[in-house]
Amino acid sequence: MYLRGGGLGGQYPGDREGDYEGPGYFDQQYPPSPPFGFQGSLRNQDPTPGRFYKPHSQEPPVDYRERDIENRTVEDDNGSFANSTEQRKSLRKLLGRFADKTAMQGVGYINSARLWYSKALWIFLLVVAMGWMIFHLFYLITQFLELPVQTKISLGFNNLQFPAVTLCNMNVVKLSELPKTSVMFQNLVAMTDPSRFKPEDNIPGGPPHPPPQPPGGRKRKKRFVSEFDELENVTDYGDYYDDPSLRDDDFKNAEKNELYVLGDTFKNLYLAMPRPVRVTAGHQIQDMLLSCSFNGFKCFPINFTLVNTAQFGNCFTIQSSSYITKNPGPKSGLTMIFYTQNEEFLSGISEGYGMRLQIHEQGTFPMPDQEGIFISSSFETHIGLRLTDITRITPPHRECEDGIAFKSLNKMEYSRSVCRIFCEQSQSLSECGCYSHDYKEFFHFSNNTNQNKWCRTQKEIVCIAKVMREFNQQQRKCSCLNPCKEKKYSLFPSSRQWPTAEYATILMEGLCEQFPLKCQRIVNMKTDPRSLGLNFVKVTIYYEDLNYEEFVEEPEIATAQFASDVGGAIGLWIGLSILAIFEVIQFFLELCAYGVHVWRFKRRKSREMQNRKRNQSRKQEPNEYTSRGDKYFPDYYKRHKHYENSTYNTH
């Protein structure tokens, strides 16, 4: 070792200047410099004369680098990086810095608390607050994932699209066209002729000349009931559609009403005829329409579309995209006057005068038997409309049907009622090979390839009755969703007696101009104003107001509201904001980085230990370099061999 500056002593023996004073110490003869090629082994030594000292009785100077290597070796052998004091201080420093800087409530008090019970109290409060925060967040997330919906109701004001209007005569088949119908149908009409019924038979004491009783003394009963019982000999349709085994359990043994049986039999016989025959036998719009106007402008029979229904025969729908209401009131609405042709009524079948009216959304299929109202003859009926516009929410909150695919397939606008009909009849087609003839017109308008496959035989009718019973008992179901957009119309009718006797004369003149062949019969009714008025119907349909109700479904919890609720819950319980949350994220990232650093350090030290052991095992074997060095510099290598080995190990 070399001397300390200023003659100061060192910490270890041999470091003090006085240790190397005395005679003959500097007279030592040093060996010559090592030959060329061995300088590398002495790269850490200064070959300048005067730096190497004579050995003495005391221990040689301590090599601090060797000591440092030994200390690090002991540390690697006795403890890991993560458990060392220095690294524990680094982790404590990381935690302390987070506690001092974070905006999370309570953490700073835990770090700065001097008393153990104060620290424990703040830890307890923080844990409780975090528990309630987790519960609150769980509630908010669960509620948001349920996707609740709320309905927003508002009032709008705008020009309004006029709805479609469908009207039907209360008489299904004209008397003059009866010969064109089937024989069974004609027989049924003949059996219901009122001339066959004699009310005087029910007078107490009997008629003046009672009819003879049949042999066997058959019990006498009401004439019209007995006549209805004889309908069973006319057709087998009653047996087909009235199988008691297919009824509901509560009505298997119940007796059906005779008038209902008559109407059902009449409908079945009517639908059994081909569509051209049914259309021809019914009333025509050009024979009934006397006047038509919308907003003061004329409309004509060509503007009406014919729909043949099972209950009312020929019905006519008027609709146009150009019918826009810009002002409220009757003058801006649709006004029509009809001649109902009461002389063509089937007296035993038709039960009353007037028309059936349905107001529905444009493009939808009319179903006046389910959704219509009656308007009376000899009355002027005003129907005020109020629009309700419904917009339903789309997935993922709720399921609804946009109707695009349905319209492309069935050539009509989607409605839930029509969807249900097509669904039920489609399942009947797949299971029975036919569909109910009540829905012939649906398949006709949809241009379905199966429109002629309606049930005819008793086996087919029994099969379809079983399918319909399963639908009624909820054993089969149809997935018919509500339309995403729908318009509903509220009707507010009012009426008055119409026409007056004087105005009836004007109507008769118009009838004679339109129907010259029937003019004489119409003029004969002039003497009976009531009978004349029963042939006319006037109806006016209009919007009461251009205001409309708008129902819009929307999410009850919007995304922005959900984010606000979550932020409020976190801020309420532990006082974190958006930026403070990133502090926590950064802290966890630093912890992860610290863990990765510990792992990498331990792996590196493990490799170094393996290399050190490998080098030590190699140095135990003789080495040519070592042998040559010992030969030329025996004293030097003996004294400094331990330093050379340490130098090789470190490099």
Summary of the structure (lengths in Angstrom):
residues: 651
radius of gyration: 53.5
end to end distance: 21.7
largest distance: 180.7
contacts: 1707
relative contact order: 0.13
helix: 50%
strand: 16%
